[in-house]
Amino acid sequence: MGNRPENQIPAAANVILATLHTIANLYQFFILPVALLPLSPQWAWTLVPLALLNNAYWSLIHEAIHDLFNADRRTNLLFGRGMSVLFGSPFQIVRLSHLLHHKLNRTPREATEVYERGSPSVAAIAFGYYFQILGGLYLVEFLSSVLFFLPRAFIDRFRSRLIKPESVSGILMQNWARPEILREIRRDGAVIFLWLGVSFYLYGAYWPLLVGVLAARAFFISFLDNVYHYDTPVNEIFYASNLSLPAALANLLLNFNLHGIHHRNPAIPWIVLPAAFREQEASFQYSYFTAALSQLRGPIALQDLPQAPQSQ
């Protein structure tokens, strides 16, 4: 791609976007209940378009996860933690989860929809799958802070007795339990529950609106998280679908729809993805909305998944 990735990072644009998203979050969690709802409940309708910004917000956090928000690592970490706190999950929870996703992408233990044909618990597998894509993924990230406020000895017992060490959760728990990571998670978690408590207090009798805000975030983040990987070749670590979107929506998502390009080039910033898509002569596998709806088909037996492609 010519220039080094750190020279291609649109740092100023990222800061502007982070500022706008921060204002949007402050509005829905604090400004709306204090300044506008007392004037008229009709102001609650302003929450609807803001719900559509959740995945765009995640796309910006995603840049910080890959150290692509800013070339300066301290600035990258500062914004990454700040945005994640307002997102509702400690930065190290989402960061380590996402980086492990890249490492284990489309392996049977990581793939969301995959199960072994003949499994005696297909109903439970289906329940777990739909729970995850319809809100559970974000809910687990949101509530994860609670576990890490418990004593270290309890966390270690929980991990050793209930989680298989070789599982995705086992690997993540091992990393999250490292002393420096655990301290950061606890600090971020404390701030999250502080702002959430203040927000519920400010909403008062309108508290169901705040529940709706969080439910919308849980749905959009969870439902669209695996859209690039559903029904794709198993054990193809670098594979993900590129999904077509109107230009305006693609820009809003920071070109996150070019996910196949991202998985093969995780060190290039969002602004370079379209150029990489053209240079690599890549193609779209599906439309974004078709791929999203296809997830409702449910879990897929490992034996029914497509074979890894010979070339991309």
SULWOHU-V923137 format. One record per residue. RES is the residue in one small letter. D_CENTER is the distance of its C-alpha to the mean C-alpha in Angstrom with 2 decimals. Layout:
RES&D_CENTER ; RES&D_CENTER
This chain:
m&26.61 ; g&29.41 ; n&28.15 ; r&26.18 ; p&22.41 ; e&22.87 ; n&25.53 ; q&23.32 ; i&20.60 ; p&21.04 ; a&21.04 ; a&22.90 ; a&20.78 ; n&17.59 ; v&19.42 ; i&20.61 ; l&17.24 ; a&15.95 ; t&19.19 ; l&18.87 ; h&15.44 ; t&16.90 ; i&19.95 ; a&18.13 ; n&16.50 ; l&19.90 ; y&21.56 ; q&19.87 ; f&19.91 ; f&23.30 ; i&25.33 ; l&25.39 ; p&26.74 ; v&29.21 ; a&30.60 ; l&30.17 ; l&29.96 ; p&33.37 ; l&34.83 ; s&33.58 ; p&31.03 ; q&30.63 ; w&28.30 ; a&25.64 ; w&25.29 ; t&23.62 ; l&20.47 ; v&20.11 ; p&19.32 ; l&16.97 ; a&14.80 ; l&14.40 ; l&12.93 ; n&9.63 ; n&7.84 ; a&10.23 ; y&9.36 ; w&5.72 ; s&7.80 ; l&10.15 ; i&8.28 ; h&7.41 ; e&11.20 ; a&12.01 ; i&10.31 ; h&12.68 ; d&15.46 ; l&15.74 ; f&15.63 ; n&19.20 ; a&21.74 ; d&22.74 ; r&20.70 ; r&21.61 ; t&20.57 ; n&17.23 ; l&16.72 ; l&18.16 ; f&15.91 ; g&12.75 ; r&13.93 ; g&15.18 ; m&12.20 ; s&10.05 ; v&13.10 ; l&13.25 ; f&9.64 ; g&10.98 ; s&9.91 ; p&11.90 ; f&10.90 ; q&12.26 ; i&10.31 ; v&6.86 ; r&9.15 ; l&11.33 ; s&9.06 ; h&7.60 ; l&11.23 ; l&12.69 ; h&10.84 ; h&12.72 ; k&15.80 ; l&15.97 ; n&14.53 ; r&16.62 ; t&18.78 ; p&19.92 ; r&18.56 ; e&14.92 ; a&15.04 ; t&13.78 ; e&16.84 ; v&19.55 ; y&22.55 ; e&26.10 ; r&28.75 ; g&31.28 ; s&28.97 ; p&30.75 ; s&27.67 ; v&26.29 ; a&26.10 ; a&24.01 ; i&21.71 ; a&21.37 ; f&20.77 ; g&17.98 ; y&16.37 ; y&16.70 ; f&15.64 ; q&12.26 ; i&11.65 ; l&13.40 ; g&11.55 ; g&11.82 ; l&8.43 ; y&7.55 ; l&11.26 ; v&11.41 ; e&9.00 ; f&11.09 ; l&14.30 ; s&13.96 ; s&15.87 ; v&18.84 ; l&19.52 ; f&19.69 ; f&22.23 ; l&24.60 ; p&27.28 ; r&26.51 ; a&29.09 ; f&27.37 ; i&24.01 ; d&26.00 ; r&27.87 ; f&24.83 ; r&23.32 ; s&26.71 ; r&27.75 ; l&24.76 ; i&22.36 ; k&23.52 ; p&23.35 ; e&22.51 ; s&19.57 ; v&15.91 ; s&16.02 ; g&19.32 ; i&18.25 ; l&15.36 ; m&17.84 ; q&20.40 ; n&18.41 ; w&17.17 ; a&20.83 ; r&22.21 ; p&24.20 ; e&22.71 ; i&19.08 ; l&20.11 ; r&21.87 ; e&18.96 ; i&16.68 ; r&19.66 ; r&20.27 ; d&16.81 ; g&16.91 ; a&20.37 ; v&19.45 ; i&16.66 ; f&19.25 ; l&21.89 ; w&20.36 ; l&19.35 ; g&22.92 ; v&24.44 ; s&22.55 ; f&23.80 ; y&27.22 ; l&27.29 ; y&26.38 ; g&29.24 ; a&30.51 ; y&27.69 ; w&25.12 ; p&24.13 ; l&22.70 ; l&20.27 ; v&19.35 ; g&18.81 ; v&16.51 ; l&14.27 ; a&14.75 ; a&13.83 ; r&10.49 ; a&9.97 ; f&11.32 ; f&9.74 ; i&6.03 ; s&7.48 ; f&10.13 ; l&8.75 ; d&6.15 ; n&9.44 ; v&11.69 ; y&12.45 ; h&13.58 ; y&15.42 ; d&19.14 ; t&19.08 ; p&21.43 ; v&21.09 ; n&21.48 ; e&20.86 ; i&18.55 ; f&18.10 ; y&17.89 ; a&15.39 ; s&16.56 ; n&17.24 ; l&17.19 ; s&19.67 ; l&19.02 ; p&21.56 ; a&21.65 ; a&20.85 ; l&17.56 ; a&16.69 ; n&17.55 ; l&15.53 ; l&12.32 ; l&13.69 ; n&14.72 ; f&11.35 ; n&13.56 ; l&15.53 ; h&13.14 ; g&16.24 ; i&17.57 ; h&14.56 ; h&14.75 ; r&18.45 ; n&18.33 ; p&15.36 ; a&17.65 ; i&18.28 ; p&16.75 ; w&15.48 ; i&18.98 ; v&20.61 ; l&18.68 ; p&21.15 ; a&24.08 ; a&22.84 ; f&22.37 ; r&26.00 ; e&27.42 ; q&26.11 ; e&27.41 ; a&24.28 ; s&24.05 ; f&21.81 ; q&21.53 ; y&20.84 ; s&20.13 ; y&16.61 ; f&17.90 ; t&20.00 ; a&17.26 ; a&15.17 ; l&18.35 ; s&19.37 ; q&16.77 ; l&19.08 ; r&21.65 ; g&20.17 ; p&20.28 ; i&22.28 ; a&24.85 ; l&24.40 ; q&27.84 ; d&26.95 ; l&24.10 ; p&25.22 ; q&26.66 ; a&25.11 ; p&26.45 ; q&29.28 ; s&28.01 ; q&25.15
